[in-house]
Amino acid sequence: MIPARSCCQLAELTGIFYATRGRLIKTGNGQAAYFSLLRNTVARKVVRLSRSLAQIEAKYHAVRTAKRTAFFIELPLPAELEPAFLTPAARALPPKPCDRKNFFRGFFLGCGSVNAPSTRYHLELVAPTLGWATVLLCLLHEAQVRAGVVERAGQHVVYVKDADGIVRCLQLMGGNRAVMEFENVRVVRDVRAQVNRRINFETANIDKTIGSALRAGPGDAAALAAGDGPLAAGQPGAQPLRAGRPDEPLQVCRQPSPAPPGGDRRGRRRGQQDGELRPARGPDSLTL
């Protein structure tokens, strides 16, 4: 997709230039923008943008190695376009909203990547310098996207780990088809997670119930073998024991209720008084 306006085309082309650490080289007729790219789609985008912007015929060649293929593109720049490729990072962000969107899209094509939503939510842009990372962070914060910066292997990486933030970034770049595919996979993943949580919850409840039954089983069998087991639900006398406590096990219902506070002390005192009043038996006492 090529933007319709020339300002948007220039913003996207400069975004790819700065993201891929492009440089200016001197030629016989002035200066040329030199791109070093690793993806064929981005290389074709640069050639198409240069032709649509100023009818520039690019010089390019591909170098194949055992691991990857690199594309080198040389664009002869007209004099009016040279200042756009010489702007530092602090002033490189275009003022117009449409130009900012295309600049961000070009930057993402040059150094960005996004994971498949079926694995995890992660979007990142490997900025050339810390200044460019700050510019990208400010741009994302203006778009209400929660983003962060981390240093990895000497490079500054701007990352987004929020699903809504990734959708917002894709919308900002104009990737409507990518947004639809991302949302489809996201809905399937959320439904699958909810089903798994519900199944795990029910399985845990069943495991707890079975474990409680297994732990209570051996104790009841031992009590029955000793002749002092709990009454079965159908035996006579089981209903009075369960009166007022329908949810308690029969073994608990058969246990005597605890004595009220002070009852044991009063019983001992009453026994002592009975012993004092009872006449003592001597050796001459007669027993009938």
C-alpha positions as CSV (number, residue, x, y, z in Angstrom):
1,M,0.0,0.0,0.0
2,I,1.4,3.3,-1.1
3,P,0.2,6.5,0.5
4,A,-1.6,9.0,-1.7
5,R,0.1,12.2,-0.5
6,S,3.7,13.0,-1.3
7,C,4.3,14.1,2.3
8,C,3.1,10.8,3.6
9,Q,5.3,8.9,1.1
10,L,8.3,10.9,2.3
11,A,7.5,10.3,5.9
12,E,7.3,6.5,5.4
13,L,10.5,6.4,3.3
14,T,12.4,8.4,6.0
15,G,11.0,6.1,8.7
16,I,12.5,3.1,6.9
17,F,15.8,5.0,6.3
18,Y,16.3,5.8,10.0
19,A,15.0,2.5,11.3
20,T,17.5,0.5,9.2
21,R,20.4,2.8,10.1
22,G,20.6,4.2,6.6
23,R,23.3,6.6,5.6
24,L,24.0,9.3,3.0
25,I,26.8,8.8,0.5
26,K,28.3,11.3,-2.0
27,T,27.8,10.7,-5.7
28,G,28.8,12.6,-8.8
29,N,25.5,14.5,-8.9
30,G,25.0,15.1,-5.1
31,Q,24.0,12.7,-2.3
32,A,22.2,9.4,-2.3
33,A,20.4,7.5,0.5
34,Y,21.9,4.1,1.1
35,F,19.7,1.4,2.5
36,S,20.8,-2.0,3.9
37,L,17.7,-4.3,4.2
38,L,17.1,-7.9,5.2
39,R,13.5,-8.4,3.9
40,N,12.5,-8.5,0.3
41,T,9.1,-6.9,1.0
42,V,10.7,-3.8,2.6
43,A,13.2,-3.5,-0.3
44,R,10.4,-3.5,-2.8
45,K,8.5,-0.9,-0.7
46,V,11.5,1.4,-0.8
47,V,11.8,1.1,-4.6
48,R,8.1,1.7,-5.1
49,L,8.1,4.7,-2.7
50,S,11.0,6.3,-4.5
51,R,9.4,5.9,-7.9
52,S,6.1,7.4,-6.7
53,L,7.7,10.2,-4.7
54,A,10.1,11.8,-7.2
55,Q,10.4,9.3,-10.1
56,I,13.7,8.1,-8.7
57,E,15.2,5.0,-10.2
58,A,16.9,3.1,-7.5
59,K,20.1,1.0,-7.8
60,Y,19.9,-2.2,-5.9
61,H,21.5,-5.6,-5.6
62,A,21.1,-8.6,-3.5
63,V,23.8,-10.5,-1.6
64,R,23.0,-14.1,-0.6
65,T,24.8,-15.9,2.2
66,A,24.4,-19.3,3.8
67,K,22.0,-17.9,6.4
68,R,20.2,-14.9,4.9
69,T,19.9,-12.5,1.9
70,A,20.7,-8.8,2.2
71,F,19.4,-6.1,-0.1
72,F,21.4,-2.9,-0.7
73,I,19.6,0.0,-2.3
74,E,21.0,3.3,-3.4
75,L,18.6,6.2,-4.1
76,P,19.9,9.4,-5.7
77,L,18.2,12.2,-3.8
78,P,17.1,15.5,-5.3
79,A,18.2,18.6,-3.6
80,E,14.8,19.4,-2.1
81,L,14.7,15.9,-0.4
82,E,18.1,15.9,1.2
83,P,17.1,17.9,4.4
84,A,14.5,15.1,5.3
85,F,17.3,12.6,5.5
86,L,19.6,14.8,7.6
87,T,17.2,15.6,10.4
88,P,18.4,14.4,13.9
89,A,16.2,12.2,16.0
90,A,15.0,15.0,18.3
91,R,13.4,16.8,15.3
92,A,12.6,14.0,12.9
93,L,9.0,13.4,14.0
94,P,6.7,15.0,11.5
95,P,4.2,17.6,12.8
96,K,1.1,16.3,10.9
97,P,-0.9,13.4,12.3
98,C,-1.0,11.6,8.9
99,D,2.7,12.0,8.5
100,R,3.3,10.6,12.0
101,K,1.3,7.5,11.2
102,N,3.2,6.8,8.0
103,F,6.5,7.6,9.7
104,F,5.7,5.0,12.4
105,R,4.7,2.4,9.8
106,G,8.0,2.9,8.0
107,F,9.9,2.6,11.2
108,F,8.0,-0.6,12.0
109,L,8.8,-2.1,8.6
110,G,12.4,-1.3,9.1
111,C,13.0,-2.6,12.7
112,G,9.7,-3.9,14.1
113,S,8.2,-7.3,14.8
114,V,5.1,-8.7,16.4
115,N,4.5,-12.2,17.8
116,A,1.6,-14.4,16.8
117,P,-1.2,-13.8,19.2
118,S,-1.7,-17.6,19.7
119,T,1.6,-17.7,21.7
120,R,1.9,-14.4,23.6
121,Y,1.2,-10.7,23.1
122,H,4.4,-8.9,22.2
123,L,5.4,-6.1,19.8
124,E,8.8,-4.5,19.7
125,L,10.9,-2.1,17.7
126,V,14.7,-2.2,17.9
127,A,15.6,1.5,17.8
128,P,19.0,2.5,16.4
129,T,19.8,4.8,19.3
130,L,18.4,5.8,22.7
131,G,17.2,9.1,21.1
132,W,15.1,7.2,18.6
133,A,13.7,5.0,21.3
134,T,12.6,8.1,23.2
135,V,10.9,9.5,20.1
136,L,9.0,6.2,19.5
137,L,8.0,6.1,23.2
138,C,6.6,9.6,23.0
139,L,4.7,8.7,19.8
140,L,3.1,5.6,21.4
141,H,2.2,7.5,24.5
142,E,0.4,10.1,22.4
143,A,-1.6,7.3,20.8
144,Q,-2.6,6.1,24.3
145,V,-0.4,2.9,24.1
146,R,1.4,1.6,27.2
147,A,4.9,1.0,26.1
148,G,8.4,0.6,27.7
149,V,12.1,0.7,26.8
150,V,14.6,-2.0,27.6
151,E,18.3,-2.4,26.7
152,R,19.1,-5.7,25.1
153,A,22.5,-6.7,23.8
154,G,23.5,-3.1,23.6
155,Q,20.4,-2.1,21.7
156,H,17.4,-0.1,22.9
157,V,14.1,-2.0,22.3
158,V,10.7,-0.3,22.6
159,Y,8.1,-3.0,23.5
160,V,4.3,-3.3,23.9
161,K,2.9,-6.3,25.8
162,D,-0.7,-5.3,26.1
163,A,-3.2,-6.8,23.6
164,D,-5.2,-3.6,23.3
165,G,-1.9,-1.7,22.8
166,I,-0.9,-4.0,20.0
167,V,-4.3,-3.5,18.3
168,R,-3.9,0.2,18.6
169,C,-0.4,0.1,17.1
170,L,-1.7,-1.9,14.1
171,Q,-4.6,0.5,13.6
172,L,-2.1,3.4,13.8
173,M,0.0,1.8,11.0
174,G,-3.1,1.2,8.9
175,G,-3.0,-2.6,9.1
176,N,-6.8,-3.2,9.2
177,R,-6.5,-6.8,7.9
178,A,-3.9,-7.6,10.5
179,V,-6.2,-6.2,13.2
180,M,-9.0,-8.5,12.1
181,E,-6.8,-11.6,12.1
182,F,-5.3,-10.5,15.5
183,E,-8.8,-10.1,17.0
184,N,-10.0,-13.5,15.7
185,V,-7.1,-15.3,17.3
186,R,-7.4,-13.3,20.5
187,V,-11.1,-14.2,20.9
188,V,-10.4,-17.9,20.4
189,R,-7.5,-17.7,22.9
190,D,-9.7,-15.9,25.5
191,V,-12.5,-18.4,25.2
192,R,-10.1,-21.3,25.4
193,A,-8.6,-19.8,28.6
194,Q,-12.0,-19.4,30.2
195,V,-13.0,-23.0,29.4
196,N,-9.7,-24.3,30.8
197,R,-10.1,-22.3,34.0
198,R,-13.7,-23.6,34.5
199,I,-12.5,-27.2,33.9
200,N,-9.6,-26.8,36.3
201,F,-12.0,-25.3,38.9
202,E,-14.5,-28.2,38.6
203,T,-11.7,-30.8,38.6
204,A,-10.2,-29.3,41.8
205,N,-13.6,-29.4,43.6
206,I,-14.1,-33.1,42.6
207,D,-10.6,-34.0,43.8
208,K,-11.3,-32.3,47.1
209,T,-14.5,-34.2,47.5
210,I,-13.0,-37.6,46.7
211,G,-10.0,-36.9,48.9
212,S,-12.2,-36.1,51.9
213,A,-14.2,-39.3,51.3
214,L,-11.1,-41.4,51.1
215,R,-9.6,-39.8,54.2
216,A,-12.9,-40.4,56.2
217,G,-13.3,-44.0,55.0
218,P,-10.5,-45.8,56.9
219,G,-11.5,-44.2,60.2
220,D,-15.1,-45.3,59.9
221,A,-14.0,-48.9,59.0
222,A,-11.7,-49.1,62.1
223,A,-14.5,-47.9,64.4
224,L,-17.0,-50.4,63.0
225,A,-14.4,-53.2,63.5
226,A,-14.0,-52.2,67.2
227,G,-17.8,-52.4,67.7
228,D,-18.1,-48.6,68.4
229,G,-18.7,-47.3,64.9
230,P,-21.2,-44.6,63.9
231,L,-24.8,-45.5,63.3
232,A,-25.8,-45.9,59.7
233,A,-28.3,-43.6,58.2
234,G,-31.0,-46.3,58.2
235,Q,-30.4,-47.8,61.7
236,P,-32.7,-47.0,64.6
237,G,-31.5,-44.1,66.6
238,A,-29.8,-42.3,63.8
239,Q,-32.6,-39.8,63.3
240,P,-32.5,-38.4,66.9
241,L,-28.7,-38.0,66.6
242,R,-29.0,-36.0,63.4
243,A,-31.7,-33.7,64.8
244,G,-30.5,-30.1,64.5
245,R,-27.3,-31.2,62.8
246,P,-28.2,-32.7,59.4
247,D,-24.9,-31.9,57.7
248,E,-22.6,-33.4,60.4
249,P,-21.3,-37.0,60.1
250,L,-22.9,-39.6,62.4
251,Q,-19.6,-40.2,64.2
252,V,-19.5,-36.6,65.2
253,C,-23.2,-36.6,66.2
254,R,-22.5,-39.5,68.6
255,Q,-19.8,-37.7,70.5
256,P,-21.1,-36.1,73.8
257,S,-21.5,-32.4,73.8
258,P,-18.8,-30.5,75.8
259,A,-19.5,-29.7,79.4
260,P,-20.4,-26.1,80.1
261,P,-17.7,-23.9,81.7
262,G,-17.3,-24.6,85.4
263,G,-19.4,-27.8,85.3
264,D,-16.5,-30.1,86.1
265,R,-15.4,-27.9,89.0
266,R,-18.9,-27.9,90.5
267,G,-19.1,-31.7,90.2
268,R,-15.9,-32.2,92.1
269,R,-17.1,-29.9,94.9
270,R,-20.4,-31.7,95.1
271,G,-18.5,-35.0,95.4
272,Q,-16.4,-33.7,98.2
273,Q,-19.4,-32.5,100.2
274,D,-21.1,-36.0,99.8
275,G,-17.9,-37.6,101.2
276,E,-18.0,-35.3,104.2
277,L,-21.6,-36.1,105.1
278,R,-21.3,-39.9,104.6
279,P,-20.4,-41.6,107.9
280,A,-17.0,-43.3,107.9
281,R,-16.9,-47.1,108.3
282,G,-14.8,-48.5,111.0
283,P,-13.6,-52.0,111.7
284,D,-16.5,-52.5,114.1
285,S,-19.2,-51.4,111.7
286,L,-21.7,-54.0,110.6
287,T,-22.4,-54.6,107.0
288,L,-25.8,-56.0,106.1
